[in-house]
């Protein structure tokens, strides 16, 4: 009788829930709004002087930007794998994925610093032109978010190594993953907008 009841009453599907803390989603929305306003200001300025923007965009290293795009996308993939590993109770495996994500983020930082060094060697600064003001401001604002993301990934890696995350304790790793995906998403808009679109 008990078995029959069990067969006739299938388990209810789990209720959908927000991954990570509500606070991180409020923070992410605020950051996306800030970047959105920045992008809108860039588009407005470009519309008023398209020739200048097109000429100075041409001098940017699009290959470096494309490699950085690949690095951030790969880092996000590794973060997803880390979350899945934690959900499956394989925290140490998740730690390895997080370390790989940190390596990709570090590669992004090295390439971006090389870009900045080349720009400063060429005498480019915030006051060089409207385009350079936006280029340096936008990319540096994003760069600081990448650095914060690396700190978060480092903390997640340490906790994952200690076995902190598992099917019953996903909040921390999901919160950190949500932040990192926001950093990646912003770059996916910033790269074509600043480096590619003429």
FITOR-539202 format. One record per residue: chain; x, y, z of N, C-alpha, C, CB in turn; residue number from 1. Coordinates in Angstrom, 3 decimals, padded with zeros to 6 digits, always signed. Glycine has a CB too. Layout:
<pts>
PT  chaine      n_px      n_py      n_pz     ca_px     ca_py     ca_pz      c_px      c_py      c_pz     cb_px     cb_py     cb_pz  num
PT       A         X         Y         Z         X         Y         Z         X         Y         Z         X         Y         Z  NUM
...
</pts>
This chain:
<pts>
PT  chaine      n_px      n_py      n_pz     ca_px     ca_py     ca_pz      c_px      c_py      c_pz     cb_px     cb_py     cb_pz  num
PT       A  +000.829  -001.200  +000.000  +000.000  +000.000  +000.000  +000.873  +001.263  +000.000  -000.943  -000.001  +001.220    1
PT       A  +001.898  +001.220  +000.829  +002.806  +002.371  +000.908  +003.519  +002.589  -000.425  +003.841  +002.168  +002.036    2
PT       A  +003.919  +001.421  -001.047  +004.612  +001.510  -002.337  +003.694  +002.080  -003.399  +005.130  +000.134  -002.773    3
PT       A  +002.414  +001.666  -003.361  +001.457  +002.175  -004.340  +001.270  +003.673  -004.192  +000.117  +001.466  -004.195    4
PT       A  +001.177  +004.124  -002.951  +001.023  +005.574  -002.703  +002.235  +006.329  -003.240  +000.842  +005.863  -001.180    5
PT       A  +003.414  +005.727  -003.026  +004.644  +006.382  -003.478  +004.662  +006.505  -005.005  +005.883  +005.597  -002.990    6
PT       A  +004.150  +005.453  -005.682  +004.127  +005.466  -007.143  +003.132  +006.484  -007.678  +003.789  +004.084  -007.678    7
PT       A  +001.994  +006.607  -006.983  +000.933  +007.488  -007.470  +001.181  +008.960  -007.162  -000.378  +007.072  -006.874    8
PT       A  +002.128  +009.261  -006.265  +002.383  +010.665  -005.925  +003.819  +011.030  -006.275  +002.110  +010.929  -004.421    9
PT       A  +004.034  +011.385  -007.538  +005.396  +011.746  -007.947  +005.875  +012.973  -007.181  +005.456  +012.010  -009.466   10
PT       A  +007.202  +013.051  -006.994  +007.758  +014.185  -006.249  +007.541  +015.472  -007.037  +009.271  +013.972  -005.960   11
PT       A  +007.226  +016.507  -006.319  +006.988  +017.806  -006.958  +008.303  +018.392  -007.442  +006.291  +018.785  -005.982   12
PT       A  +008.277  +019.087  -008.573  +009.524  +019.721  -009.044  +009.970  +020.796  -008.064  +009.335  +020.334  -010.458   13
PT       A  +011.290  +020.952  -007.973  +011.831  +021.964  -007.056  +011.392  +023.359  -007.504  +013.386  +021.878  -006.991   14
PT       A  +011.067  +024.178  -006.536  +010.665  +025.552  -006.867  +011.868  +026.321  -007.398  +010.062  +026.274  -005.623   15
PT       A  +011.655  +027.161  -008.438  +012.777  +027.957  -008.949  +013.268  +028.917  -007.871  +012.363  +028.741  -010.222   16
PT       A  +014.569  +029.116  -007.851  +015.143  +030.018  -006.847  +016.204  +030.887  -007.509  +015.751  +029.218  -005.652   17
PT       A  +016.496  +031.993  -006.868  +017.528  +032.899  -007.350  +018.891  +032.341  -006.951  +017.324  +034.340  -006.786   18
PT       A  +019.779  +032.200  -007.913  +021.119  +031.693  -007.614  +021.921  +032.769  -006.891  +021.846  +031.248  -008.913   19
PT       A  +022.467  +032.439  -005.736  +023.273  +033.398  -004.980  +022.419  +034.349  -004.151  +024.148  +034.194  -005.921   20
PT       A  +023.091  +035.326  -003.557  +022.415  +036.307  -002.701  +021.616  +037.311  -003.522  +023.433  +037.043  -001.831   21
PT       A  +020.504  +037.756  -002.971  +019.727  +038.826  -003.600  +020.573  +040.089  -003.716  +018.438  +039.113  -002.795   22
PT       A  +021.426  +040.338  -002.726  +022.250  +041.551  -002.719  +023.156  +041.628  -003.941  +023.094  +041.608  -001.451   23
PT       A  +023.705  +040.483  -004.385  +024.607  +040.526  -005.539  +023.831  +040.883  -006.798  +025.331  +039.174  -005.721   24
PT       A  +022.579  +040.470  -006.882  +021.784  +040.801  -008.061  +021.415  +042.283  -008.089  +020.520  +039.946  -008.100   25
PT       A  +021.173  +042.854  -006.928  +020.931  +044.307  -006.855  +022.200  +045.055  -007.279  +020.499  +044.734  -005.405   26
PT       A  +023.342  +044.581  -006.782  +024.630  +045.183  -007.145  +024.885  +045.055  -008.650  +025.780  +044.517  -006.351   27
PT       A  +024.625  +043.866  -009.207  +024.828  +043.638  -010.637  +023.947  +044.567  -011.467  +024.535  +042.173  -010.994   28
PT       A  +022.690  +044.713  -011.085  +021.790  +045.609  -011.822  +022.288  +047.049  -011.769  +020.363  +045.526  -011.254   29
PT       A  +022.788  +047.468  -010.601  +023.322  +048.832  -010.468  +024.552  +049.018  -011.357  +023.680  +049.135  -008.992   30
PT       A  +025.423  +048.008  -011.389  +026.624  +048.088  -012.225  +026.263  +048.096  -013.715  +027.567  +046.911  -011.916   31
PT       A  +025.313  +047.270  -014.098  +024.878  +047.248  -015.495  +024.269  +048.588  -015.904  +023.864  +046.120  -015.720   32
PT       A  +023.546  +049.215  -014.980  +022.996  +050.543  -015.257  +024.117  +051.554  -015.465  +022.074  +050.998  -014.111   33
PT       A  +025.155  +051.502  -014.607  +026.286  +052.427  -014.745  +026.985  +052.229  -016.090  +027.292  +052.228  -013.589   34
PT       A  +027.249  +050.971  -016.438  +027.880  +050.710  -017.734  +026.974  +051.126  -018.879  +028.240  +049.233  -017.866   35
PT       A  +025.667  +050.891  -018.727  +024.717  +051.274  -019.768  +024.733  +052.767  -020.039  +023.322  +050.843  -019.383   36
PT       A  +024.805  +053.561  -018.974  +024.882  +055.016  -019.137  +026.187  +055.415  -019.820  +024.761  +055.721  -017.771   37
PT       A  +027.278  +054.746  -019.438  +028.583  +054.974  -020.054  +028.523  +054.670  -021.551  +029.665  +054.107  -019.371   38
PT       A  +027.925  +053.534  -021.908  +027.813  +053.137  -023.314  +026.953  +054.134  -024.104  +027.214  +051.720  -023.422   39
PT       A  +025.872  +054.599  -023.476  +024.999  +055.563  -024.141  +025.740  +056.879  -024.392  +023.735  +055.814  -023.297   40
PT       A  +026.531  +057.318  -023.417  +027.311  +058.546  -023.588  +028.339  +058.374  -024.702  +028.013  +058.932  -022.268   41
PT       A  +028.953  +057.205  -024.766  +029.919  +056.911  -025.837  +029.239  +056.991  -027.201  +030.553  +055.508  -025.636   42
PT       A  +028.076  +056.334  -027.329  +027.344  +056.335  -028.600  +026.936  +057.752  -029.007  +026.100  +055.440  -028.498   43
PT       A  +026.528  +058.556  -028.023  +026.138  +059.940  -028.299  +027.331  +060.748  -028.803  +025.548  +060.595  -027.037   44
PT       A  +028.477  +060.597  -028.133  +029.679  +061.336  -028.544  +030.144  +060.874  -029.919  +030.813  +061.153  -027.511   45
PT       A  +030.076  +059.596  -030.168  +030.494  +059.062  -031.469  +029.629  +059.604  -032.600  +030.437  +057.535  -031.459   46
PT       A  +028.337  +059.721  -032.351  +027.409  +060.224  -033.375  +027.746  +061.653  -033.780  +025.966  +060.157  -032.866   47
PT       A  +028.386  +062.394  -032.862  +028.722  +063.788  -033.158  +030.081  +063.945  -033.843  +028.707  +064.596  -031.883   48
PT       A  +030.905  +062.901  -033.822  +032.203  +062.987  -034.501  +032.627  +061.593  -034.971  +033.287  +063.601  -033.558   49
PT       A  +031.868  +060.991  -035.890  +032.161  +059.614  -036.304  +033.521  +059.450  -036.975  +031.094  +059.134  -037.239   50
PT       A  +033.987  +060.475  -037.682  +035.275  +060.367  -038.378  +036.422  +060.227  -037.382  +035.506  +061.596  -039.280   51
PT       A  +036.407  +061.051  -036.329  +037.454  +060.975  -035.302  +037.432  +059.612  -034.629  +037.274  +062.093  -034.250   52
PT       A  +036.252  +059.150  -034.226  +036.142  +057.873  -033.529  +036.625  +056.727  -034.414  +034.695  +057.628  -033.086   53
PT       A  +036.239  +056.745  -035.701  +036.640  +055.671  -036.618  +038.152  +055.657  -036.820  +035.931  +055.830  -037.973   54
PT       A  +038.742  +056.849  -036.960  +040.191  +056.929  -037.179  +040.968  +056.438  -035.959  +040.599  +058.368  -037.512   55
PT       A  +040.529  +056.818  -034.777  +041.277  +056.435  -033.579  +040.987  +054.999  -033.153  +040.950  +057.384  -032.438   56
PT       A  +039.807  +054.487  -033.502  +039.529  +053.064  -033.283  +040.489  +052.208  -034.092  +038.072  +052.728  -033.655   57
PT       A  +040.820  +052.687  -035.293  +041.681  +051.921  -036.198  +043.029  +051.624  -035.561  +041.882  +052.677  -037.510   58
PT       A  +043.477  +052.503  -034.655  +044.787  +052.325  -034.017  +044.748  +051.328  -032.857  +045.302  +053.664  -033.515   59
PT       A  +043.558  +050.931  -032.419  +043.463  +049.976  -031.316  +043.900  +048.589  -031.772  +042.027  +049.926  -030.764   60
PT       A  +044.394  +047.818  -030.822  +044.834  +046.455  -031.112  +043.635  +045.514  -030.983  +045.994  +046.019  -030.154   61
PT       A  +042.958  +045.285  -032.110  +041.759  +044.441  -032.076  +042.090  +042.983  -031.772  +041.021  +044.531  -033.403   62
PT       A  +043.294  +042.552  -032.166  +043.687  +041.177  -031.849  +043.779  +040.974  -030.338  +045.035  +040.835  -032.513   63
PT       A  +044.348  +041.963  -029.645  +044.432  +041.881  -028.183  +043.033  +041.850  -027.579  +045.240  +043.073  -027.610   64
PT       A  +042.139  +042.697  -028.115  +040.763  +042.708  -027.626  +040.056  +041.385  -027.861  +039.989  +043.819  -028.286   65
PT       A  +040.307  +040.776  -029.034  +039.678  +039.489  -029.350  +040.205  +038.377  -028.446  +039.919  +039.126  -030.821   66
PT       A  +041.526  +038.388  -028.191  +042.103  +037.381  -027.294  +041.519  +037.543  -025.893  +043.654  +037.498  -027.253   67
PT       A  +041.378  +038.796  -025.448  +040.798  +039.030  -024.126  +039.345  +038.570  -024.059  +040.891  +040.509  -023.766   68
PT       A  +038.625  +038.713  -025.168  +037.253  +038.221  -025.216  +037.235  +036.704  -025.028  +036.579  +038.611  -026.553   69
PT       A  +038.132  +036.013  -025.742  +038.225  +034.555  -025.618  +038.606  +034.149  -024.195  +039.251  +033.997  -026.620   70
PT       A  +039.511  +034.898  -023.577  +039.934  +034.580  -022.209  +038.778  +034.717  -021.216  +041.093  +035.491  -021.789   71
PT       A  +037.996  +035.793  -021.343  +036.882  +035.987  -020.415  +035.784  +034.943  -020.634  +036.302  +037.396  -020.571   72
PT       A  +035.503  +034.611  -021.888  +034.497  +033.589  -022.170  +034.944  +032.233  -021.626  +034.231  +033.496  -023.687   73
PT       A  +036.229  +031.931  -021.792  +036.761  +030.668  -021.279  +036.709  +030.646  -019.756  +038.207  +030.450  -021.767   74
PT       A  +037.032  +031.778  -019.131  +036.953  +031.858  -017.667  +035.523  +031.614  -017.195  +037.450  +033.234  -017.169   75
PT       A  +034.552  +032.174  -017.905  +033.153  +031.958  -017.523  +032.761  +030.489  -017.661  +032.227  +032.830  -018.379   76
PT       A  +033.259  +029.844  -018.712  +032.999  +028.410  -018.884  +033.564  +027.624  -017.699  +033.616  +027.897  -020.214   77
PT       A  +034.792  +027.966  -017.295  +035.413  +027.276  -016.166  +034.627  +027.515  -014.864  +036.872  +027.743  -015.999   78
PT       A  +034.114  +028.724  -014.696  +033.316  +029.026  -013.503  +032.036  +028.186  -013.503  +032.972  +030.541  -013.441   79
PT       A  +031.404  +028.056  -014.661  +030.200  +027.204  -014.757  +030.537  +025.767  -014.373  +029.604  +027.247  -016.194   80
PT       A  +031.674  +025.269  -014.857  +032.081  +023.902  -014.510  +032.330  +023.767  -013.012  +033.343  +023.502  -015.290   81
PT       A  +032.895  +024.814  -012.410  +033.137  +024.783  -010.965  +031.826  +024.706  -010.190  +033.932  +026.021  -010.530   82
PT       A  +030.834  +025.471  -010.622  +029.525  +025.444  -009.959  +028.892  +024.060  -010.097  +028.587  +026.527  -010.553   83
PT       A  +028.967  +023.493  -011.294  +028.405  +022.154  -011.504  +029.120  +021.107  -010.652  +028.491  +021.768  -012.986   84
PT       A  +030.451  +021.246  -010.533  +031.208  +020.317  -009.697  +030.773  +020.421  -008.243  +032.710  +020.587  -009.818   85
PT       A  +030.572  +021.635  -007.768  +030.123  +021.832  -006.383  +028.739  +021.224  -006.178  +030.102  +023.336  -006.025   86
PT       A  +027.840  +021.407  -007.145  +026.494  +020.831  -007.058  +026.538  +019.306  -006.969  +025.658  +021.257  -008.268   87
PT       A  +027.549  +018.729  -007.618  +027.687  +017.271  -007.621  +028.499  +016.767  -006.435  +028.335  +016.813  -008.914   88
PT       A  +028.880  +017.680  -005.534  +029.646  +017.277  -004.359  +031.117  +017.037  -004.633  +029.057  +016.048  -003.781   89
PT       A  +031.624  +017.587  -005.748  +033.043  +017.413  -006.090  +033.757  +018.759  -005.932  +033.211  +016.860  -007.556   90
PT       A  +033.862  +019.192  -004.685  +034.405  +020.521  -004.393  +035.844  +020.701  -004.835  +034.309  +020.793  -002.931   91
PT       A  +036.679  +019.677  -004.673  +038.088  +019.812  -005.053  +038.249  +019.930  -006.562  +038.894  +018.623  -004.537   92
PT       A  +037.421  +019.218  -007.290  +037.423  +019.367  -008.739  +036.983  +020.779  -009.116  +036.503  +018.315  -009.399   93
PT       A  +035.980  +021.302  -008.400  +035.538  +022.675  -008.618  +036.653  +023.675  -008.372  +034.359  +022.993  -007.726   94
PT       A  +037.487  +023.388  -007.367  +038.614  +024.278  -007.071  +039.567  +024.350  -008.256  +039.364  +023.802  -005.815   95
PT       A  +039.776  +023.224  -008.926  +040.671  +023.231  -010.102  +040.084  +024.066  -011.234  +040.928  +021.791  -010.596   96
PT       A  +038.768  +023.972  -011.433  +038.129  +024.800  -012.460  +038.260  +026.286  -012.118  +036.641  +024.418  -012.613   97
PT       A  +038.113  +026.602  -010.841  +038.235  +028.004  -010.419  +039.659  +028.524  -010.619  +037.825  +028.155  -008.943   98
PT       A  +040.640  +027.664  -010.373  +042.029  +028.055  -010.596  +042.278  +028.322  -012.076  +042.986  +026.965  -010.082   99
PT       A  +041.677  +027.505  -012.937  +041.803  +027.725  -014.374  +041.152  +029.046  -014.781  +041.172  +026.560  -015.150  100
PT       A  +039.993  +029.358  -014.176  +039.328  +030.640  -014.450  +040.212  +031.804  -014.015  +037.962  +030.711  -013.730  101
PT       A  +040.862  +031.652  -012.868  +041.779  +032.692  -012.390  +042.929  +032.895  -013.367  +042.327  +032.328  -011.001  102
PT       A  +043.433  +031.815  -013.935  +044.508  +031.916  -014.920  +044.078  +032.710  -016.141  +044.968  +030.532  -015.342  103
PT       A  +042.855  +032.450  -016.619  +042.333  +033.207  -017.774  +042.183  +034.684  -017.431  +040.973  +032.634  -018.232  104
PT       A  +041.663  +034.967  -016.233  +041.500  +036.359  -015.810  +042.855  +037.051  -015.718  +040.771  +036.433  -014.454  105
PT       A  +043.868  +036.316  -015.216  +045.216  +036.872  -015.144  +045.764  +037.187  -016.523  +046.144  +035.911  -014.428  106
PT       A  +045.463  +036.321  -017.502  +045.880  +036.584  -018.878  +045.242  +037.853  -019.415  +045.527  +035.406  -019.774  107
PT       A  +043.963  +038.055  -019.110  +043.275  +039.281  -019.518  +043.997  +040.502  -018.952  +041.800  +039.262  -019.050  108
PT       A  +044.334  +040.449  -017.671  +044.985  +041.588  -017.007  +046.330  +041.896  -017.657  +045.178  +041.300  -015.502  109
PT       A  +047.117  +040.865  -017.938  +048.442  +041.076  -018.548  +048.306  +041.741  -019.920  +049.201  +039.728  -018.683  110
PT       A  +047.384  +041.236  -020.743  +047.198  +041.804  -022.085  +046.690  +043.238  -022.006  +046.220  +040.946  -022.901  111
PT       A  +045.768  +043.501  -021.088  +045.221  +044.862  -020.967  +046.300  +045.828  -020.489  +044.016  +044.884  -019.992  112
PT       A  +047.139  +045.394  -019.556  +048.225  +046.259  -019.088  +049.204  +046.557  -020.222  +048.965  +045.603  -017.904  113
PT       A  +049.450  +045.566  -021.080  +050.325  +045.792  -022.238  +049.701  +046.810  -023.190  +050.598  +044.464  -022.983  114
PT       A  +048.379  +046.729  -023.368  +047.673  +047.716  -024.208  +047.808  +049.114  -023.621  +046.177  +047.346  -024.350  115
PT       A  +047.601  +049.227  -022.305  +047.718  +050.534  -021.662  +049.141  +051.075  -021.790  +047.315  +050.440  -020.180  116
PT       A  +050.141  +050.206  -021.600  +051.534  +050.646  -021.700  +051.828  +051.175  -023.101  +052.495  +049.491  -021.354  117
PT       A  +051.339  +050.471  -024.136  +051.549  +050.915  -025.517  +050.859  +052.258  -025.766  +051.025  +049.856  -026.509  118
PT       A  +049.645  +052.418  -025.207  +048.921  +053.683  -025.389  +049.654  +054.837  -024.719  +047.497  +053.573  -024.827  119
PT       A  +050.136  +054.620  -023.489  +050.828  +055.692  -022.771  +052.169  +056.016  -023.433  +051.046  +055.298  -021.300  120
PT       A  +052.846  +054.992  -023.989  +054.100  +055.241  -024.714  +053.859  +056.098  -025.957  +054.762  +053.909  -025.116  121
PT       A  +052.662  +055.962  -026.535  +052.315  +056.756  -027.729  +051.795  +058.144  -027.352  +051.260  +056.019  -028.572  122
PT       A  +051.823  +058.471  -026.057  +051.385  +059.787  -025.612  +049.884  +059.925  -025.459  +051.867  +060.809  -026.557  123
PT       A  +049.176  +058.800  -025.444  +047.721  +058.843  -025.312  +047.336  +058.988  -023.841  +047.076  +057.572  -025.918  124
PT       A  +046.384  +059.868  -023.587  +045.886  +060.075  -022.230  +044.395  +060.396  -022.300  +046.672  +061.219  -021.508  125
PT       A  +043.799  +060.606  -021.129  +042.373  +060.945  -021.075  +042.063  +062.230  -021.827  +041.919  +061.076  -019.632  126
PT       A  +043.046  +063.139  -021.889  +042.818  +064.432  -022.538  +043.230  +064.459  -024.008  +043.563  +065.504  -021.797  127
PT       A  +043.688  +063.312  -024.550  +044.141  +063.284  -025.946  +043.012  +063.589  -026.923  +044.746  +061.927  -026.272  128
PT       A  +041.860  +062.968  -026.674  +040.701  +063.179  -027.547  +039.471  +062.636  -026.837  +040.897  +062.488  -028.944  129
PT       A  +038.310  +062.945  -027.389  +037.068  +062.409  -026.815  +037.066  +060.889  -026.878  +035.836  +062.973  -027.554  130
PT       A  +037.528  +060.341  -027.998  +037.560  +058.874  -028.118  +038.453  +058.258  -027.057  +038.045  +058.456  -029.511  131
PT       A  +039.658  +058.813  -026.903  +040.587  +058.233  -025.929  +040.085  +058.398  -024.502  +041.962  +058.870  -026.066  132
PT       A  +039.381  +059.480  -024.239  +038.788  +059.648  -022.913  +037.810  +058.504  -022.628  +038.068  +061.020  -022.806  133
PT       A  +036.956  +058.195  -023.618  +036.002  +057.099  -023.431  +036.697  +055.742  -023.397  +034.959  +057.116  -024.543  134
PT       A  +037.643  +055.549  -024.316  +038.344  +054.261  -024.374  +039.023  +053.938  -023.043  +039.386  +054.271  -025.504  135
PT       A  +039.811  +054.897  -022.546  +040.541  +054.648  -021.300  +039.595  +054.531  -020.104  +041.554  +055.766  -021.051  136
PT       A  +038.587  +055.387  -020.048  +037.656  +055.359  -018.914  +036.841  +054.064  -018.887  +036.714  +056.567  -018.974  137
PT       A  +036.269  +053.712  -020.030  +035.429  +052.516  -020.101  +036.230  +051.252  -019.817  +034.769  +052.414  -021.471  138
PT       A  +037.355  +051.115  -020.494  +038.119  +049.878  -020.323  +038.742  +049.791  -018.921  +039.219  +049.783  -021.394  139
PT       A  +039.127  +050.947  -018.355  +039.704  +050.892  -017.003  +038.626  +050.585  -015.961  +040.404  +052.228  -016.659  140
PT       A  +037.441  +051.136  -016.150  +036.323  +050.832  -015.245  +036.053  +049.324  -015.276  +035.033  +051.637  -015.649  141
PT       A  +036.051  +048.754  -016.470  +035.862  +047.311  -016.587  +037.051  +046.552  -016.000  +035.658  +046.918  -018.056  142
PT       A  +038.259  +047.045  -016.258  +039.483  +046.422  -015.743  +039.427  +046.288  -014.213  +040.723  +047.249  -016.161  143
PT       A  +038.938  +047.328  -013.536  +038.829  +047.274  -012.076  +037.818  +046.201  -011.645  +038.416  +048.657  -011.516  144
PT       A  +036.779  +046.005  -012.445  +035.819  +044.943  -012.147  +036.444  +043.562  -012.334  +034.581  +045.083  -013.037  145
PT       A  +037.333  +043.447  -013.320  +038.039  +042.171  -013.507  +038.923  +041.883  -012.295  +038.894  +042.198  -014.807  146
PT       A  +039.632  +042.901  -011.811  +040.485  +042.706  -010.636  +039.662  +042.269  -009.420  +041.254  +043.999  -010.316  147
PT       A  +038.515  +042.923  -009.209  +037.646  +042.504  -008.107  +037.159  +041.077  -008.339  +036.443  +043.469  -007.959  148
PT       A  +036.834  +040.752  -009.589  +036.416  +039.393  -009.910  +037.494  +038.380  -009.597  +036.033  +039.295  -011.362  149
PT       A  +038.754  +038.733  -009.814  +039.856  +037.831  -009.491  +039.971  +037.605  -007.984  +041.170  +038.386  -010.037  150
PT       A  +039.747  +038.662  -007.216  +039.755  +038.512  -005.753  +038.647  +037.546  -005.331  +039.572  +039.897  -005.048  151
PT       A  +037.465  +037.710  -005.938  +036.331  +036.839  -005.615  +036.628  +035.402  -006.028  +035.048  +037.338  -006.309  152
PT       A  +037.164  +035.214  -007.244  +037.509  +033.859  -007.692  +038.559  +033.227  -006.792  +038.012  +033.887  -009.135  153
PT       A  +039.505  +034.041  -006.336  +040.523  +033.523  -005.412  +039.913  +033.051  -004.103  +041.573  +034.589  -005.130  154
PT       A  +038.973  +033.825  -003.576  +038.289  +033.434  -002.336  +037.465  +032.168  -002.555  +037.382  +034.579  -001.829  155
PT       A  +036.793  +032.071  -003.703  +036.014  +030.864  -004.010  +036.927  +029.648  -004.124  +035.215  +031.051  -005.318  156
PT       A  +038.089  +029.841  -004.749  +039.051  +028.741  -004.900  +039.501  +028.222  -003.532  +040.276  +029.203  -005.722  157
PT       A  +039.847  +029.144  -002.633  +040.274  +028.729  -001.292  +039.167  +027.963  -000.577  +040.690  +029.951  -000.457  158
PT       A  +037.953  +028.474  -000.644  +036.831  +027.805  +000.020  +036.522  +026.451  -000.614  +035.589  +028.691  -000.025  159
PT       A  +036.629  +026.369  -001.935  +036.367  +025.097  -002.618  +037.410  +024.055  -002.228  +036.359  +025.294  -004.148  160
PT       A  +038.654  +024.483  -002.097  +039.713  +023.552  -001.670  +039.443  +023.012  -000.269  +041.086  +024.245  -001.707  161
PT       A  +038.826  +023.832  +000.552  +038.531  +023.419  +001.935  +037.229  +022.635  +002.044  +038.463  +024.639  +002.840  162
PT       A  +036.597  +022.389  +000.892  +035.365  +021.617  +000.911  +034.149  +022.394  +001.377  +035.540  +020.436  +001.775  163
PT       A  +034.209  +023.684  +001.240  +033.128  +024.539  +001.754  +031.828  +024.377  +000.963  +033.563  +025.999  +001.723  164
PT       A  +031.933  +024.165  -000.369  +030.740  +024.164  -001.204  +030.278  +022.748  -001.512  +031.000  +024.919  -002.495  165
PT       A  +028.983  +022.575  -001.578  +028.384  +021.286  -001.903  +026.912  +021.479  -002.202  +028.578  +020.277  -000.754  166
PT       A  +026.203  +020.387  -002.456  +024.777  +020.504  -002.815  +023.953  +021.283  -001.796  +024.179  +019.130  -002.979  167
PT       A  +024.379  +021.251  -000.534  +023.615  +021.952  +000.509  +024.165  +023.339  +000.821  +023.599  +021.128  +001.775  168
PT       A  +025.252  +023.717  +000.202  +025.840  +025.037  +000.475  +026.404  +025.607  -000.823  +026.958  +024.943  +001.570  169
PT       A  +025.518  +026.133  -001.662  +025.898  +026.661  -002.965  +025.882  +028.181  -003.022  +024.986  +026.114  -004.016  170
PT       A  +025.410  +028.820  -001.962  +025.173  +030.256  -002.016  +026.428  +031.054  -002.360  +024.623  +030.728  -000.700  171
PT       A  +027.534  +030.748  -001.696  +028.758  +031.520  -001.920  +029.285  +031.399  -003.331  +029.820  +031.086  -000.961  172
PT       A  +029.378  +030.184  -003.830  +029.942  +029.983  -005.173  +029.000  +030.514  -006.251  +030.229  +028.490  -005.417  173
PT       A  +027.695  +030.406  -006.031  +026.749  +030.955  -006.998  +026.795  +032.479  -007.015  +025.333  +030.479  -006.683  174
PT       A  +026.985  +033.080  -005.861  +027.077  +034.547  -005.772  +028.307  +035.044  -006.520  +027.128  +035.007  -004.292  175
PT       A  +029.451  +034.393  -006.278  +030.673  +034.780  -006.969  +030.580  +034.555  -008.463  +031.846  +034.020  -006.415  176
PT       A  +029.960  +033.443  -008.859  +029.800  +033.139  -010.286  +028.931  +034.191  -010.972  +029.184  +031.739  -010.475  177
PT       A  +027.875  +034.631  -010.303  +026.991  +035.648  -010.880  +027.766  +036.937  -011.146  +025.793  +035.926  -009.941  178
PT       A  +028.625  +037.333  -010.202  +029.429  +038.542  -010.403  +030.351  +038.358  -011.610  +030.258  +038.871  -009.129  179
PT       A  +031.021  +037.209  -011.681  +031.962  +037.010  -012.784  +031.253  +037.040  -014.130  +032.704  +035.687  -012.618  180
PT       A  +030.087  +036.446  -014.219  +029.359  +036.446  -015.489  +028.947  +037.866  -015.893  +028.119  +035.545  -015.390  181
PT       A  +028.682  +038.720  -014.897  +028.390  +040.128  -015.200  +029.611  +040.800  -015.830  +027.961  +040.886  -013.916  182
PT       A  +030.789  +040.536  -015.290  +032.028  +041.104  -015.838  +032.209  +040.663  -017.291  +033.257  +040.674  -014.986  183
PT       A  +031.954  +039.399  -017.544  +032.060  +038.849  -018.893  +031.037  +039.493  -019.830  +031.867  +037.326  -018.865  184
PT       A  +029.800  +039.599  -019.381  +028.728  +040.184  -020.190  +029.050  +041.620  -020.598  +027.406  +040.146  -019.422  185
PT       A  +029.546  +042.407  -019.659  +029.879  +043.805  -019.974  +030.954  +043.868  -021.058  +030.359  +044.553  -018.702  186
PT       A  +031.956  +043.000  -020.968  +033.011  +043.011  -021.984  +032.465  +042.622  -023.357  +034.145  +042.060  -021.584  187
PT       A  +031.484  +041.723  -023.393  +030.901  +041.302  -024.662  +030.160  +042.445  -025.364  +029.954  +040.136  -024.433  188
PT       A  +029.787  +043.474  -024.605  +029.221  +044.682  -025.208  +030.338  +045.688  -025.494  +028.143  +045.311  -024.278  189
PT       A  +031.252  +045.823  -024.545  +032.309  +046.835  -024.650  +033.240  +046.554  -025.829  +033.118  +046.892  -023.351  190
PT       A  +033.640  +045.305  -026.018  +034.608  +044.988  -027.071  +034.118  +045.384  -028.465  +034.922  +043.507  -027.049  191
PT       A  +032.947  +044.917  -028.909  +032.505  +045.359  -030.246  +032.231  +046.858  -030.327  +031.254  +044.607  -030.646  192
PT       A  +031.690  +047.421  -029.256  +031.345  +048.833  -029.273  +032.574  +049.719  -029.452  +030.622  +049.204  -027.997  193
PT       A  +033.635  +049.426  -028.718  +034.811  +050.294  -028.710  +035.871  +049.863  -029.733  +035.423  +050.314  -027.319  194
PT       A  +036.019  +048.571  -029.940  +037.086  +048.075  -030.807  +036.671  +047.813  -032.256  +037.628  +046.823  -030.233  195
PT       A  +035.412  +047.426  -032.467  +035.038  +046.864  -033.760  +034.106  +047.752  -034.572  +034.394  +045.540  -033.557  196
PT       A  +032.992  +048.170  -033.982  +031.954  +048.884  -034.735  +032.485  +050.204  -035.265  +030.720  +049.128  -033.858  197
PT       A  +032.361  +050.384  -036.550  +032.844  +051.624  -037.198  +031.663  +052.523  -037.557  +033.677  +051.295  -038.479  198
</pts>
